[in-house]
Amino acid sequence: MAAGAAAFLSRTLPSATILSPSPKDVEMPVGEFIDEITPVEHFFVRCHTLIPEVKLGDWKLEIAGLVEKPITLTLDDLKKLPRVEMESVLECAGNGRSFYQPRVAGAQWRFGSVGNARWTGVRLRDVLKRAGLKPEATQLLMDGADVPMGTMPKFQRTLEVKKALDPDTMLAWEMNGRPLTPDHGFPLRVIAPGWASDSWVKWLTRIDAMDHEFDGFWMKTAYRHPNHHVEPGSTVDAKDMIPVTDLNVKSVIATPDAWAKPGLITVQGVAWSNASPVTRVELSADGGKTWSATKLEGRATKYGFRKWSYGWKAVEGQYTLMSKATNAAGQAQPQEPEWNPNGYLYNAAQPRPIAIAATAPPIPTTHDAEAPAEPQSYKAGCFACHDDNMMRQQHLTRAQWDREVTKMTNWGAQVKPEQRNELLDYLSARFR
C-alpha cells in the first residue's frame, strides 16, 4: 500500500481525535460523517479556555449598550418568547488547517471540527426587540462566562447587526432536543447559521450594542483572513485582513477508509455550505482527473448536511478518492486550497488515498523526532495553560515557533529572555 494511504489510515483511528484535553479540543473521526444529524456525543468541541461551571440558578443574560432599555433575562424569560427550531452546520474556521502547506500554527484540525445539529431557542431579533435596539447600532459584542487563562485576552466576538436581525440567527438552549452540554455552551449560545463557529459564542452572558468595530484581540487579530489571493508562505499586511464570516462549500468522504476489498463499494459522506444549499456532489477515483455525479440523499436543508453516495466498482490497485461539492450560488470546491497565514476556511477537495486489496496492510508506527534534552523552561513556560498535546500537533519551523512563543509570553507564559533560544531549539527539533 502507498505510504499516503497508510498514513491516512493511522490518523483516522478514534484515538487520534483528541487534539488537546485541556483546553478541550476534540474532533469527530471521519468515519462518523454518515448521519444528517450529528449525535452530541460525537460532536466536535473547541475551547480557547477551560470550560466554565455555570449554575443555571445564577445565570442571566444582560443586553446593554445602544439600546432603549437595558434588560436582564433568565432562561425562563427567554422561553416565554416565540420558540424556534432550526438545523444548521457548526464548523470551526480552522477545520482542515493541518492540510495547508506550508503549515500554519494553531489547532491542527483534519476533517472533524464540524457537525450538524438541530438547535432550539429564540430568534435573536426577538430578544433585541425587548431591549429596543437603537438605529445607530451596527455591531453586537458577545461575551460568555468563560474566563481567560493567564493574561490571555477574554474571548469576545462581535456579530454584525444585519446578521443578528436575520430571522435564522438564534440564541439556543437545546441541541438535538436536549439542553446544551457544558462542552457546547450551556446554558445558552449564539447560532449564526452559515457562518464559522467563532461567531457562535458559547456560555453567553452579555450582549452590548455598539456603533463601531470592536478592537479586542479576537476580532482585530484572530479569526481574520486575507481579502485577496496570497502566495503560500507569504505574509499579509494587517489592513488586508478581514474577519471570518461565511463558510465555504465543502464535502467529506466518510467511507471507505484507506483500505477495502475489491468489488462494489459504497462511497458515502456529507456536504455542506453557507446560506446557499448544496446542489451537487461529484466523486473522483483518479485524483481529480475525471468526475462522476453522486446521488444526493435525505432532506435538502438550507444550512444542514446533505448526504450523498456513489456505487464504485473497485478492482485491486491504488486509488485516490476525492469529493467535490457545489452549491446553488455556483460556488464549488477547488482542487487546490487557497492558502492563508491563519489556516482558515480550508475547503479544497481533499485527496483520500485508498488501497483495494484482498487483505488489509499493516498500520505504520510513528515516532517523535529526536530532540535535545527537555529544558526547564518547556513545562514551566508552556504547561500553565495546556499540556504537550498542543505542541505535538504543530510541526512548525523555528521562525513559526518564535512567533508562537512571543504570543504566549505576551499572554503570561513564564519564559525568561535567556531561556528563549534553548526553548526554541527544543520545540523546533522535537515538534518538526
N, C-alpha and C positions, 0 to 999 in steps of 0.2 A: 504493500500500500504506500502511496505517496506520503512524504513527511507532513505535508499540509493537512491531509485528511486525518492522519494520526494525531496531530496537534489539536485539530478541531475536536476530535472525539474526547481527548483528555480534558479539554477545558469546558465541555458541556456537561460533565458529571455534576450531580447535585451538590457535592462538596465544594464546587467552585463558585457557588452563588453568594457566599458571604464575602463582600469586599472589605467590610470593616464592622466589627461587633460594637464598637463604641468610639465616636458616634455611629449609629446604626445605619449601615448601607448594605442592603440585601437585594439581589436581583433574581428574577424568575428564570429558571432553566428554560432553554429554547424549546425543549420538547413539550412544554406546557402551553404553547400557543395554538391550542386546538379548540378552545372554548370561546364563544362570543362574549360571555361574561366571565371575567377572571375571578376565581374564588379568593376571598380575602386572605386566606392563609397562604396563597401563592403570590399575592400582590407585592410588587417591589416596595422597598422602604428607602427613603433618602432623608437623612438628617444632617444638618450642619452642627447641631449641638446635641446635648443629652436630651432625651425625651422628658418633657416636664410632667410632673404629677399634678394633674388638675382635678380638683374636687368640685363636682357639679354644684354643690350647695354654696360654694364660694364664688363660682364663676359668673361673669357678667360680660356683656358686650357694650362698650361705650362708643357712641358716634358723636364726634365733635368737629371743631374747625369751622369751615364756611357752610354752616347750616343755620336755619332759622331757630331751631330749638334743639340744643344738645340733649341726647337721651341716653339712658342706660336700660338695657334689656336683659332679661333672663331667658333661658331656653324655653320656658313655658310661655313667655311673652311672644317669642318668635313663632311658636307653634300655633298661636292664635291667628297668624296671618295666613293667607291662602297657601296651601301646601302644593308643592310641585315635585315632579319626579322626572329624571332625565338620565339617559345612558350616554356616557362620554368616556373617551380615552383620556388617561392621565399619563403623560410621558415626560421624563426628566430631559431637560435641554441637553444634557451631556450623554444621553443614550447613544452608544456606538463610538464613544470617544476613543476607545482602545484601538480602533481600526485606522485612525489617522496616521499618516506618515508624512513628514516627521512627527514623532509622538509629541503630545502636549500634556502638561501637568493637569491633575485633577483625578477624581474618582474614575477608574478605568472600566466603565461600563462596556458590556458587549451588546447583546441583543435585549436583555431583560429588564431594563428600568422603564417599563411601560406596562400598562394594564388597562382593562376596560371594566367599568363598574356602573351600577345603577345607583344614582345619587338621589337622596330625598332631602328636601328642605324648603326654603322660600326663595323667591326672586330677590336679588339684592336691591333692585329698584323699588320693590315694595317696602323694604326696610328703610331705605334712604328717604322715601316719601314721608315716613313717620317723623323724620327729623327736619325735613324741608331743605333740600339741597339748594344752595344759592346759585344763581346763574353764572357767577364768575368762577365757580369751582371747575377745575379741569383734571385734577388728579385725586385719587383716594390713597392715602398712606395706610397700609395694612400692617398691623402689629399683632404678634402672638405671645403666648405665655412662655415660650422658650427663653432660656437665659444663656447669653454667650459665655464662652469659656475664656479665661484669661482676659486679655484686653481686645479680644475679637469684637468687631462691631456687631451690634444687635442686628439680627436678620429682619429687615423691614423692606417691603416692596410696595411699589405704587401700581395702581390699576387706573388706566385712563377712564374718565367719567363716561365716555362714549361706550366703552366695553362694559362698564359697570351697569349701565342702563339698558343694555341688551337684554331682552326677555329670557335668554338662555343662561345668563350669568346668575349664579346661585350662591347661597350660603347653605351648606349641607350639614346635617347631623346624623344621617344614616348612609350606609354603604352596603349595597346588596341586601337591603331590608333589615339591617342590624345597626345598632349605634356604632359610630366610628370607634375604632380601636385607638389606644394612645399612639401607636405607631403611625396612624393615618390621620391624626389631628383632633381626637376627642377633646372637647365636645362639639366643635364647630370649625369648619374650614371653608375657604373660598373655592368655588367651582368656576373656572374660567375656560369653558369648552373651546377647543380649537387652538388654545394657547399652551405653551410649555408649562411644566409644573412649578417653575419658580414663581409664577403668579398665583398659584393655588395655596395661599398662605394657610398653614395649619395652626391649630390651637388658638384660633382668632379671638382677640380680646378687645381690640380697639380699631376704629376707622376714623381717620382725620381727613376732612375735605380740604384741598389746597388749590391755590391758583398758580402754582409753579411746579417745576420738576424737583423732586427730592434729590439732594446731593449726597446721601449716605452711600457707604461702600457698596452695598448690594444692589444699588441702582446705577451709581456713577461709574463703578469699576467692574464689578462682577456681572455676569449674565448679559454681556454685550458681545456683538459680533460685527464684522465689517459690513459696510453698506455697499461694497463693491468687491469684485473678484480680486483675490490676492494670490500670489505665488506661494506654494508650500514653503514654510520656514521663514516667511517674511515677517517683519514687524509692521504694525499698523498704528498710525497716529490716532491718539485718543479721540480726536474730533471726527474721525471717520468710523467710529464705533457706535452702534445703535442698540437699544435694548432688545433682547429676545422677546418675541411675542408669538406669532403664528408658528404652528408646527409645519413640517414638510410632509408630503405624501410619502408613504413608506410601507414595506411589507416584510414579512419574515417567514422563513420555511421552518415548520415545526418538526415534520418527519418527512423522509427518513433521516437518520443520523449519519454518521460518517462511514457506515458500512451497511450493506443489505445483500440478501441473496438474489440471484438472477430471477427474473420473472416480472409479472405485472405488479408494479409498486405504486401505491397511492401516495403522491406527494401532496402535502397539505400544509396550510398555515393561515395566517390572517393578514389583513392590510388595513391601514387607517390613514387619516388625512387631517386637515384642519376643518374649517367650516364648509368646505367643498367635499362631498362624499366620494368615496372610491367607486369608480365605474368599470374598471378593467384591471385584471392582473394577468401577466404573462409569465411563462416559465421557459428557461433555457437550460439545456443539459450539456452545452458545449462552451460554457464560459462566456455567454453573451453573443455568440456569432449568429445563432438563429433563435427565434422565439415562437412559442405556441400559446394560444389563449387558454386560460384555465376556466374552470366552472365556478362561478360565484354562487355561494350557498347562503342559506339563512336569511335573516332580515336585513334590509338596507336601512341604515340609520344615518342621520346627519353627522354625528360625531363618533360613532362607535366602531368596533372592529367589524370587518367584513371577512367572513370565512371563504376560503377558496380551496379547490382541489384539482388534481390532474392525474390521470392514469398513465403511467410511464412504463413502457415495455423495455426493461433494462436487461442487457446482456453483460457478461463478465467484462470488466475493464475498469479504468479510472475515468471519472467524470467530474465536472464542476457545475453544480446546480446554481441557478440564480433566479430570483423572482423580481418582477418589476411591476409596480402599481401606477395607475393613472387615475386622477380624479376628474370630477365634472368640469372643473375650470381648465382642464387640459394640462395641468402640472403632472409631470412624470418623474419617476426616479431616474437619476443619471447613472451611468455605469462608472463614472469616476467621481469621487467625493469632492465637494467644494471645501477645501481646507480653510481653517481659520484658527487663530492662535489660542483660542479658549476651548476649542473642541466641541462646539455646539451644533445641534441640528443635523447630525450626520444622517444621510438618507440614501447613500449610494446602494445600488443593487449588489448585495454582499455575496461574494463567491463562497460556495459551500462545497468543498471537495468531498467526494464520496467514492468508496471502493465497492464495486459489485463483485462479490466472490462467494464461493460456497461456504467458507469458514471465516470467522472474524479474526482480524490481525491483532497482535498484542498492543496494549496501550503503552506508549513510551513513558519513561520516567523523566522527571526534570530535576535539576539541582540548582541551588543558589550559586551565583558566580563567586569565585574566590575573592576574598576581600582582606584588607588589613585587619588587625585586631580591633575589636569594637572600642571606640573611645568613650571615656566617661561622659562626654557631652551628648552622646547619642540618646540614651534613655533619659538623662536629666533634662535635655532640651526638647526632645520630641515626644515623650510619653506623657506629658502633662495633660494633653487633650485627646490622645488616641494611642493605640498600640502600633506594632510594626506592620499590620495588615495594610495600612495606607501607603507605607513606603514600598512594600513588596509589589504593589500594582504598577508602580510608576515607570521604571526603566527609562530614566531621564539622563540627559547629558550633564556634565559638571556645571555648565552655564545655566541650565534649567534648574538644577538643584540650588545653585547660588540664589536665583530669584525666589525659590520657594523658602529657603532659609531666611532671606530678607523679610518676606511676608510674615513668616511665623515669629521671628524675633520682634517685629513690629506689633504682633498680637500677644507678646508676653513670653515667648519661649526663652528659657534661660541659657543662652549661648554667649559666652564671653568672646570678645574680639580675637583673643589669642587662641581660642579653640576652633575658630571658624574653618580654617584651611584643613585641619585634621578631620573635622566632621564632613566637609565636602569631599575629601579624598575617600572617606569611608562610604558615604552614600552613593557616590558615582561609581565606585568599584563593586560594591555588593549588589546594588539595585540598578544594573545597566541593561 
